[in-house]
Amino acid sequence: MSQPVFASICILSYNRPELLLRLLKTIDTVRVDEIEVVICEDCSPRQKEIRNVVTEFKDHHPYPVRYFENEKNIGYDGTFCELARRATGTWLIYMGDDDEFVAGALDQVLRFLHEQPQLGYVMKSHNLIHGGGAIERFRYFNETKFFAPGVETYIELFRKSVYIAGFMVRRECAVPYLTDRFNGTMLSQLYVLAEVVLRYPSAYLDKPFTQQYASHDHNVGDVMFDREKGQFIPRRPTLQISLNFLKSFSRITEFVDREHGIASTDRIKKDMSKYFYPSLAVHREAGVRIFLRYVGELNKLGFNSSYLYYIYVVLLVVLGKGVCDWGIFQIKRILGRTPRL
């Protein structure tokens, strides 16, 4: 086994060699001896191309790279757990292969992690890059903030921690909670988050650390593996995929409630409802009829538990996604952060 390092950059890779290379090129820390890059490829059709990208990167960059290929497709959740088991770092920093680091941010984050050895989890700020280069900043608080372990912290951070890009957790805190119980949810990180922040102090770091792109043009023509069907399917969010994904939130919170004797599910669902615009908007461009059918299914799942949810539905029907997206972007630009609702 490799010697332990301070931080492992853990990358889930599947069928996107060009995007993986783009991500790797944004690793820019000067703390070369403190990191390792751990890449787990999940048996995709373009596995050989991904292998070549990793080899090229290793040959031209100073960072230690450890590359693994799953012998069979084990999915997002299985790969998430496999990376944690393979990594040696004190801290795990997760990235999807279509994400990037903000220039100069990695050194700032590593410095913060060194300064706060008591933490088990750190949530980051991130950027969303729109067409034309406009940057939408996702800031959840006005400044860096620290949280005591417990139920209130878990409820506060759960919804905000769904994106894998920049998910930071201390490895020794996370490993005991790696499980296949939530395979297929694409949310295993949220279960790990729950168990860690219920037990250890955590923090929000008010610096943009990662960035993603609003456009999903890079997924056109791409595929993902449907293990239930045993076949490749187009990489796009169908109604059923979206609904199954959203059902998984409650699957996790209900399990955590049973294990810890708490009542978080309804509170988390209400918190999600207040910020449900992105989950609603994803199917608006399919037309009003499909959108309203989707809304009906969401109502059955109980996500219609705030008045803001209904405002989003009405605005999306009347104005459409493009106008609504623009309006929300302007509100966040004026406020300088994500609104507290």
RODO-552555 format. One record per residue (C-alpha): x, y, z; residue number from 1; residue in one letter. Coordinates in steps of 0.1 Angstrom, whole numbers, plus 5000, padded with zeros to 4 digits. Example, Ala and Ser with C-alpha at 12.3 -4.5 7.8 and 13.67 -1.06 7.14 Angstrom:
BEGIN
<X->5123 Y->4955 Z->5078 num->1 residu->A> $
<X->5137 Y->4989 Z->5071 num->2 residu->S> $
//
This chain:
BEGIN
<X->5000 Y->5000 Z->5000 num->1 residu->M> $
<X->5012 Y->5035 Z->4993 num->2 residu->S> $
<X->5023 Y->5057 Z->5022 num->3 residu->Q> $
<X->4995 Y->5078 Z->5037 num->4 residu->P> $
<X->4991 Y->5114 Z->5025 num->5 residu->V> $
<X->4971 Y->5143 Z->5038 num->6 residu->F> $
<X->4945 Y->5144 Z->5011 num->7 residu->A> $
<X->4932 Y->5120 Z->4984 num->8 residu->S> $
<X->4915 Y->5135 Z->4954 num->9 residu->I> $
<X->4890 Y->5107 Z->4947 num->10 residu->C> $
<X->4876 Y->5108 Z->4911 num->11 residu->I> $
<X->4847 Y->5087 Z->4899 num->12 residu->L> $
<X->4853 Y->5081 Z->4862 num->13 residu->S> $
<X->4829 Y->5067 Z->4836 num->14 residu->Y> $
<X->4830 Y->5069 Z->4798 num->15 residu->N> $
<X->4842 Y->5106 Z->4796 num->16 residu->R> $
<X->4880 Y->5106 Z->4789 num->17 residu->P> $
<X->4879 Y->5142 Z->4776 num->18 residu->E> $
<X->4862 Y->5156 Z->4807 num->19 residu->L> $
<X->4885 Y->5136 Z->4830 num->20 residu->L> $
<X->4915 Y->5152 Z->4813 num->21 residu->L> $
<X->4899 Y->5186 Z->4817 num->22 residu->R> $
<X->4894 Y->5180 Z->4854 num->23 residu->L> $
<X->4929 Y->5166 Z->4859 num->24 residu->L> $
<X->4944 Y->5197 Z->4843 num->25 residu->K> $
<X->4927 Y->5219 Z->4870 num->26 residu->T> $
<X->4947 Y->5203 Z->4899 num->27 residu->I> $
<X->4971 Y->5231 Z->4907 num->28 residu->D> $
<X->4983 Y->5227 Z->4942 num->29 residu->T> $
<X->5019 Y->5234 Z->4951 num->30 residu->V> $
<X->5015 Y->5209 Z->4980 num->31 residu->R> $
<X->5025 Y->5180 Z->4958 num->32 residu->V> $
<X->5038 Y->5158 Z->4986 num->33 residu->D> $
<X->5005 Y->5162 Z->5005 num->34 residu->E> $
<X->4981 Y->5148 Z->4979 num->35 residu->I> $
<X->4974 Y->5117 Z->4958 num->36 residu->E> $
<X->4950 Y->5115 Z->4929 num->37 residu->V> $
<X->4929 Y->5083 Z->4931 num->38 residu->V> $
<X->4908 Y->5074 Z->4900 num->39 residu->I> $
<X->4884 Y->5046 Z->4899 num->40 residu->C> $
<X->4870 Y->5037 Z->4864 num->41 residu->E> $
<X->4837 Y->5018 Z->4864 num->42 residu->D> $
<X->4841 Y->4994 Z->4835 num->43 residu->C> $
<X->4828 Y->5018 Z->4808 num->44 residu->S> $
<X->4829 Y->5013 Z->4770 num->45 residu->P> $
<X->4857 Y->5039 Z->4767 num->46 residu->R> $
<X->4878 Y->5024 Z->4794 num->47 residu->Q> $
<X->4909 Y->5021 Z->4772 num->48 residu->K> $
<X->4907 Y->5058 Z->4763 num->49 residu->E> $
<X->4904 Y->5067 Z->4800 num->50 residu->I> $
<X->4934 Y->5046 Z->4808 num->51 residu->R> $
<X->4954 Y->5064 Z->4781 num->52 residu->N> $
<X->4943 Y->5098 Z->4796 num->53 residu->V> $
<X->4956 Y->5088 Z->4830 num->54 residu->V> $
<X->4989 Y->5076 Z->4816 num->55 residu->T> $
<X->4994 Y->5108 Z->4797 num->56 residu->E> $
<X->4986 Y->5129 Z->4828 num->57 residu->F> $
<X->5010 Y->5109 Z->4850 num->58 residu->K> $
<X->5038 Y->5113 Z->4824 num->59 residu->D> $
<X->5035 Y->5151 Z->4823 num->60 residu->H> $
<X->5025 Y->5161 Z->4859 num->61 residu->H> $
<X->5042 Y->5158 Z->4893 num->62 residu->P> $
<X->5012 Y->5145 Z->4912 num->63 residu->Y> $
<X->5011 Y->5109 Z->4924 num->64 residu->P> $
<X->4983 Y->5091 Z->4906 num->65 residu->V> $
<X->4967 Y->5057 Z->4916 num->66 residu->R> $
<X->4944 Y->5043 Z->4889 num->67 residu->Y> $
<X->4920 Y->5014 Z->4893 num->68 residu->F> $
<X->4895 Y->4997 Z->4870 num->69 residu->E> $
<X->4865 Y->4979 Z->4883 num->70 residu->N> $
<X->4863 Y->4944 Z->4869 num->71 residu->E> $
<X->4825 Y->4949 Z->4864 num->72 residu->K> $
<X->4802 Y->4979 Z->4866 num->73 residu->N> $
<X->4794 Y->4986 Z->4903 num->74 residu->I> $
<X->4777 Y->5019 Z->4898 num->75 residu->G> $
<X->4782 Y->5053 Z->4914 num->76 residu->Y> $
<X->4776 Y->5042 Z->4950 num->77 residu->D> $
<X->4799 Y->5012 Z->4947 num->78 residu->G> $
<X->4826 Y->5034 Z->4931 num->79 residu->T> $
<X->4822 Y->5060 Z->4959 num->80 residu->F> $
<X->4829 Y->5034 Z->4985 num->81 residu->C> $
<X->4857 Y->5017 Z->4966 num->82 residu->E> $
<X->4875 Y->5050 Z->4963 num->83 residu->L> $
<X->4873 Y->5055 Z->5001 num->84 residu->A> $
<X->4887 Y->5021 Z->5007 num->85 residu->R> $
<X->4916 Y->5025 Z->4982 num->86 residu->R> $
<X->4926 Y->5060 Z->4992 num->87 residu->A> $
<X->4952 Y->5066 Z->5019 num->88 residu->T> $
<X->4946 Y->5103 Z->5026 num->89 residu->G> $
<X->4936 Y->5117 Z->5060 num->90 residu->T> $
<X->4910 Y->5136 Z->5040 num->91 residu->W> $
<X->4889 Y->5124 Z->5010 num->92 residu->L> $
<X->4881 Y->5151 Z->4984 num->93 residu->I> $
<X->4856 Y->5137 Z->4959 num->94 residu->Y> $
<X->4851 Y->5149 Z->4923 num->95 residu->M> $
<X->4830 Y->5137 Z->4894 num->96 residu->G> $
<X->4848 Y->5134 Z->4861 num->97 residu->D> $
<X->4828 Y->5163 Z->4846 num->98 residu->D> $
<X->4838 Y->5187 Z->4875 num->99 residu->D> $
<X->4867 Y->5211 Z->4878 num->100 residu->E> $
<X->4886 Y->5228 Z->4906 num->101 residu->F> $
<X->4885 Y->5266 Z->4908 num->102 residu->V> $
<X->4920 Y->5280 Z->4901 num->103 residu->A> $
<X->4941 Y->5284 Z->4932 num->104 residu->G> $
<X->4913 Y->5270 Z->4955 num->105 residu->A> $
<X->4929 Y->5237 Z->4963 num->106 residu->L> $
<X->4958 Y->5252 Z->4982 num->107 residu->D> $
<X->4934 Y->5273 Z->5003 num->108 residu->Q> $
<X->4913 Y->5243 Z->5011 num->109 residu->V> $
<X->4943 Y->5222 Z->5021 num->110 residu->L> $
<X->4955 Y->5250 Z->5044 num->111 residu->R> $
<X->4920 Y->5252 Z->5060 num->112 residu->F> $
<X->4919 Y->5214 Z->5066 num->113 residu->L> $
<X->4954 Y->5216 Z->5083 num->114 residu->H> $
<X->4942 Y->5243 Z->5105 num->115 residu->E> $
<X->4910 Y->5225 Z->5116 num->116 residu->Q> $
<X->4920 Y->5189 Z->5127 num->117 residu->P> $
<X->4889 Y->5185 Z->5148 num->118 residu->Q> $
<X->4865 Y->5184 Z->5118 num->119 residu->L> $
<X->4850 Y->5154 Z->5103 num->120 residu->G> $
<X->4833 Y->5170 Z->5073 num->121 residu->Y> $
<X->4836 Y->5203 Z->5054 num->122 residu->V> $
<X->4811 Y->5217 Z->5029 num->123 residu->M> $
<X->4823 Y->5240 Z->5002 num->124 residu->K> $
<X->4810 Y->5269 Z->4981 num->125 residu->S> $
<X->4810 Y->5262 Z->4943 num->126 residu->H> $
<X->4804 Y->5279 Z->4910 num->127 residu->N> $
<X->4780 Y->5271 Z->4881 num->128 residu->L> $
<X->4792 Y->5283 Z->4847 num->129 residu->I> $
<X->4765 Y->5293 Z->4823 num->130 residu->H> $
<X->4767 Y->5299 Z->4785 num->131 residu->G> $
<X->4788 Y->5329 Z->4777 num->132 residu->G> $
<X->4809 Y->5325 Z->4808 num->133 residu->G> $
<X->4785 Y->5340 Z->4834 num->134 residu->A> $
<X->4793 Y->5325 Z->4868 num->135 residu->I> $
<X->4765 Y->5317 Z->4893 num->136 residu->E> $
<X->4780 Y->5314 Z->4928 num->137 residu->R> $
<X->4765 Y->5290 Z->4953 num->138 residu->F> $
<X->4772 Y->5304 Z->4988 num->139 residu->R> $
<X->4751 Y->5289 Z->5016 num->140 residu->Y> $
<X->4762 Y->5313 Z->5044 num->141 residu->F> $
<X->4777 Y->5348 Z->5045 num->142 residu->N> $
<X->4810 Y->5335 Z->5059 num->143 residu->E> $
<X->4829 Y->5304 Z->5069 num->144 residu->T> $
<X->4808 Y->5287 Z->5096 num->145 residu->K> $
<X->4815 Y->5259 Z->5121 num->146 residu->F> $
<X->4789 Y->5234 Z->5134 num->147 residu->F> $
<X->4787 Y->5212 Z->5165 num->148 residu->A> $
<X->4778 Y->5176 Z->5159 num->149 residu->P> $
<X->4742 Y->5167 Z->5162 num->150 residu->G> $
<X->4707 Y->5165 Z->5146 num->151 residu->V> $
<X->4704 Y->5202 Z->5137 num->152 residu->E> $
<X->4737 Y->5202 Z->5118 num->153 residu->T> $
<X->4727 Y->5171 Z->5099 num->154 residu->Y> $
<X->4694 Y->5187 Z->5089 num->155 residu->I> $
<X->4711 Y->5220 Z->5080 num->156 residu->E> $
<X->4738 Y->5204 Z->5058 num->157 residu->L> $
<X->4720 Y->5174 Z->5042 num->158 residu->F> $
<X->4703 Y->5191 Z->5012 num->159 residu->R> $
<X->4733 Y->5214 Z->5007 num->160 residu->K> $
<X->4757 Y->5184 Z->5004 num->161 residu->S> $
<X->4742 Y->5164 Z->4975 num->162 residu->V> $
<X->4767 Y->5173 Z->4948 num->163 residu->Y> $
<X->4797 Y->5150 Z->4948 num->164 residu->I> $
<X->4821 Y->5177 Z->4936 num->165 residu->A> $
<X->4842 Y->5189 Z->4965 num->166 residu->G> $
<X->4826 Y->5166 Z->4990 num->167 residu->F> $
<X->4852 Y->5165 Z->5018 num->168 residu->M> $
<X->4852 Y->5140 Z->5046 num->169 residu->V> $
<X->4879 Y->5128 Z->5070 num->170 residu->R> $
<X->4886 Y->5092 Z->5059 num->171 residu->R> $
<X->4887 Y->5076 Z->5094 num->172 residu->E> $
<X->4853 Y->5091 Z->5101 num->173 residu->C> $
<X->4837 Y->5079 Z->5069 num->174 residu->A> $
<X->4851 Y->5044 Z->5065 num->175 residu->V> $
<X->4829 Y->5027 Z->5092 num->176 residu->P> $
<X->4798 Y->5038 Z->5073 num->177 residu->Y> $
<X->4806 Y->5026 Z->5038 num->178 residu->L> $
<X->4778 Y->5003 Z->5028 num->179 residu->T> $
<X->4760 Y->4988 Z->4998 num->180 residu->D> $
<X->4726 Y->4995 Z->5015 num->181 residu->R> $
<X->4721 Y->5025 Z->4993 num->182 residu->F> $
<X->4734 Y->5012 Z->4960 num->183 residu->N> $
<X->4715 Y->5026 Z->4930 num->184 residu->G> $
<X->4706 Y->5058 Z->4948 num->185 residu->T> $
<X->4736 Y->5079 Z->4937 num->186 residu->M> $
<X->4734 Y->5094 Z->4972 num->187 residu->L> $
<X->4757 Y->5073 Z->4994 num->188 residu->S> $
<X->4777 Y->5104 Z->5002 num->189 residu->Q> $
<X->4746 Y->5117 Z->5020 num->190 residu->L> $
<X->4744 Y->5087 Z->5043 num->191 residu->Y> $
<X->4781 Y->5091 Z->5051 num->192 residu->V> $
<X->4775 Y->5128 Z->5057 num->193 residu->L> $
<X->4747 Y->5120 Z->5081 num->194 residu->A> $
<X->4767 Y->5096 Z->5102 num->195 residu->E> $
<X->4797 Y->5118 Z->5103 num->196 residu->V> $
<X->4781 Y->5151 Z->5112 num->197 residu->V> $
<X->4759 Y->5135 Z->5139 num->198 residu->L> $
<X->4792 Y->5125 Z->5156 num->199 residu->R> $
<X->4819 Y->5150 Z->5147 num->200 residu->Y> $
<X->4822 Y->5188 Z->5142 num->201 residu->P> $
<X->4819 Y->5201 Z->5107 num->202 residu->S> $
<X->4822 Y->5233 Z->5088 num->203 residu->A> $
<X->4812 Y->5254 Z->5058 num->204 residu->Y> $
<X->4841 Y->5270 Z->5040 num->205 residu->L> $
<X->4831 Y->5302 Z->5022 num->206 residu->D> $
<X->4854 Y->5299 Z->4993 num->207 residu->K> $
<X->4844 Y->5287 Z->4958 num->208 residu->P> $
<X->4862 Y->5254 Z->4955 num->209 residu->F> $
<X->4848 Y->5236 Z->4925 num->210 residu->T> $
<X->4829 Y->5245 Z->4894 num->211 residu->Q> $
<X->4804 Y->5228 Z->4870 num->212 residu->Q> $
<X->4788 Y->5237 Z->4838 num->213 residu->Y> $
<X->4751 Y->5245 Z->4834 num->214 residu->A> $
<X->4751 Y->5230 Z->4799 num->215 residu->S> $
<X->4748 Y->5192 Z->4796 num->216 residu->H> $
<X->4758 Y->5192 Z->4759 num->217 residu->D> $
<X->4788 Y->5170 Z->4769 num->218 residu->H> $
<X->4763 Y->5142 Z->4777 num->219 residu->N> $
<X->4748 Y->5142 Z->4742 num->220 residu->V> $
<X->4754 Y->5108 Z->4727 num->221 residu->G> $
<X->4769 Y->5095 Z->4760 num->222 residu->D> $
<X->4757 Y->5064 Z->4778 num->223 residu->V> $
<X->4754 Y->5050 Z->4813 num->224 residu->M> $
<X->4749 Y->5014 Z->4824 num->225 residu->F> $
<X->4715 Y->5004 Z->4838 num->226 residu->D> $
<X->4723 Y->4974 Z->4860 num->227 residu->R> $
<X->4687 Y->4965 Z->4864 num->228 residu->E> $
<X->4682 Y->4961 Z->4827 num->229 residu->K> $
<X->4718 Y->4949 Z->4821 num->230 residu->G> $
<X->4723 Y->4973 Z->4792 num->231 residu->Q> $
<X->4736 Y->5008 Z->4783 num->232 residu->F> $
<X->4711 Y->5036 Z->4781 num->233 residu->I> $
<X->4714 Y->5073 Z->4771 num->234 residu->P> $
<X->4729 Y->5095 Z->4798 num->235 residu->R> $
<X->4699 Y->5118 Z->4803 num->236 residu->R> $
<X->4674 Y->5124 Z->4832 num->237 residu->P> $
<X->4641 Y->5106 Z->4823 num->238 residu->T> $
<X->4611 Y->5112 Z->4845 num->239 residu->L> $
<X->4615 Y->5078 Z->4862 num->240 residu->Q> $
<X->4652 Y->5083 Z->4869 num->241 residu->I> $
<X->4645 Y->5117 Z->4885 num->242 residu->S> $
<X->4617 Y->5103 Z->4906 num->243 residu->L> $
<X->4638 Y->5073 Z->4918 num->244 residu->N> $
<X->4666 Y->5097 Z->4926 num->245 residu->F> $
<X->4643 Y->5119 Z->4947 num->246 residu->L> $
<X->4627 Y->5089 Z->4965 num->247 residu->K> $
<X->4662 Y->5079 Z->4976 num->248 residu->S> $
<X->4665 Y->5110 Z->4998 num->249 residu->F> $
<X->4638 Y->5097 Z->5021 num->250 residu->S> $
<X->4651 Y->5062 Z->5019 num->251 residu->R> $
<X->4683 Y->5075 Z->5035 num->252 residu->I> $
<X->4667 Y->5098 Z->5060 num->253 residu->T> $
<X->4642 Y->5072 Z->5072 num->254 residu->E> $
<X->4670 Y->5048 Z->5078 num->255 residu->F> $
<X->4690 Y->5074 Z->5097 num->256 residu->V> $
<X->4659 Y->5082 Z->5118 num->257 residu->D> $
<X->4654 Y->5045 Z->5127 num->258 residu->R> $
<X->4691 Y->5040 Z->5136 num->259 residu->E> $
<X->4694 Y->5071 Z->5157 num->260 residu->H> $
<X->4659 Y->5074 Z->5171 num->261 residu->G> $
<X->4654 Y->5109 Z->5156 num->262 residu->I> $
<X->4627 Y->5125 Z->5133 num->263 residu->A> $
<X->4645 Y->5142 Z->5105 num->264 residu->S> $
<X->4627 Y->5131 Z->5073 num->265 residu->T> $
<X->4598 Y->5155 Z->5073 num->266 residu->D> $
<X->4620 Y->5185 Z->5083 num->267 residu->R> $
<X->4645 Y->5177 Z->5055 num->268 residu->I> $
<X->4617 Y->5172 Z->5030 num->269 residu->K> $
<X->4603 Y->5206 Z->5039 num->270 residu->K> $
<X->4638 Y->5222 Z->5036 num->271 residu->D> $
<X->4642 Y->5206 Z->5002 num->272 residu->M> $
<X->4608 Y->5218 Z->4991 num->273 residu->S> $
<X->4617 Y->5254 Z->4997 num->274 residu->K> $
<X->4647 Y->5251 Z->4974 num->275 residu->Y> $
<X->4631 Y->5227 Z->4949 num->276 residu->F> $
<X->4634 Y->5248 Z->4918 num->277 residu->Y> $
<X->4663 Y->5229 Z->4902 num->278 residu->P> $
<X->4646 Y->5196 Z->4906 num->279 residu->S> $
<X->4614 Y->5210 Z->4892 num->280 residu->L> $
<X->4630 Y->5228 Z->4863 num->281 residu->A> $
<X->4649 Y->5198 Z->4850 num->282 residu->V> $
<X->4618 Y->5185 Z->4831 num->283 residu->H> $
<X->4601 Y->5218 Z->4821 num->284 residu->R> $
<X->4616 Y->5219 Z->4786 num->285 residu->E> $
<X->4599 Y->5186 Z->4778 num->286 residu->A> $
<X->4566 Y->5205 Z->4776 num->287 residu->G> $
<X->4539 Y->5216 Z->4800 num->288 residu->V> $
<X->4520 Y->5183 Z->4799 num->289 residu->R> $
<X->4550 Y->5162 Z->4809 num->290 residu->I> $
<X->4561 Y->5188 Z->4834 num->291 residu->F> $
<X->4527 Y->5187 Z->4852 num->292 residu->L> $
<X->4527 Y->5149 Z->4852 num->293 residu->R> $
<X->4561 Y->5151 Z->4869 num->294 residu->Y> $
<X->4548 Y->5176 Z->4894 num->295 residu->V> $
<X->4519 Y->5153 Z->4902 num->296 residu->G> $
<X->4543 Y->5125 Z->4910 num->297 residu->E> $
<X->4564 Y->5149 Z->4932 num->298 residu->L> $
<X->4533 Y->5158 Z->4951 num->299 residu->N> $
<X->4527 Y->5122 Z->4959 num->300 residu->K> $
<X->4562 Y->5120 Z->4973 num->301 residu->L> $
<X->4555 Y->5149 Z->4997 num->302 residu->G> $
<X->4578 Y->5175 Z->4982 num->303 residu->F> $
<X->4550 Y->5200 Z->4979 num->304 residu->N> $
<X->4553 Y->5210 Z->5016 num->305 residu->S> $
<X->4561 Y->5247 Z->5011 num->306 residu->S> $
<X->4544 Y->5276 Z->4994 num->307 residu->Y> $
<X->4576 Y->5283 Z->4975 num->308 residu->L> $
<X->4573 Y->5249 Z->4957 num->309 residu->Y> $
<X->4539 Y->5261 Z->4942 num->310 residu->Y> $
<X->4554 Y->5294 Z->4932 num->311 residu->I> $
<X->4581 Y->5276 Z->4913 num->312 residu->Y> $
<X->4556 Y->5254 Z->4895 num->313 residu->V> $
<X->4534 Y->5284 Z->4885 num->314 residu->V> $
<X->4564 Y->5305 Z->4873 num->315 residu->L> $
<X->4578 Y->5275 Z->4853 num->316 residu->L> $
<X->4545 Y->5269 Z->4836 num->317 residu->V> $
<X->4538 Y->5306 Z->4828 num->318 residu->V> $
<X->4574 Y->5319 Z->4821 num->319 residu->L> $
<X->4593 Y->5288 Z->4811 num->320 residu->G> $
<X->4627 Y->5276 Z->4823 num->321 residu->K> $
<X->4649 Y->5301 Z->4805 num->322 residu->G> $
<X->4632 Y->5332 Z->4820 num->323 residu->V> $
<X->4631 Y->5316 Z->4855 num->324 residu->C> $
<X->4667 Y->5306 Z->4854 num->325 residu->D> $
<X->4677 Y->5342 Z->4844 num->326 residu->W> $
<X->4656 Y->5356 Z->4873 num->327 residu->G> $
<X->4671 Y->5333 Z->4899 num->328 residu->I> $
<X->4706 Y->5341 Z->4886 num->329 residu->F> $
<X->4699 Y->5378 Z->4890 num->330 residu->Q> $
<X->4686 Y->5374 Z->4926 num->331 residu->I> $
<X->4717 Y->5355 Z->4936 num->332 residu->K> $
<X->4740 Y->5380 Z->4919 num->333 residu->R> $
<X->4724 Y->5409 Z->4938 num->334 residu->I> $
<X->4724 Y->5391 Z->4971 num->335 residu->L> $
<X->4759 Y->5376 Z->4966 num->336 residu->G> $
<X->4748 Y->5342 Z->4979 num->337 residu->R> $
<X->4720 Y->5316 Z->4978 num->338 residu->T> $
<X->4689 Y->5331 Z->4995 num->339 residu->P> $
<X->4680 Y->5318 Z->5029 num->340 residu->R> $
<X->4644 Y->5308 Z->5026 num->341 residu->L> $
//
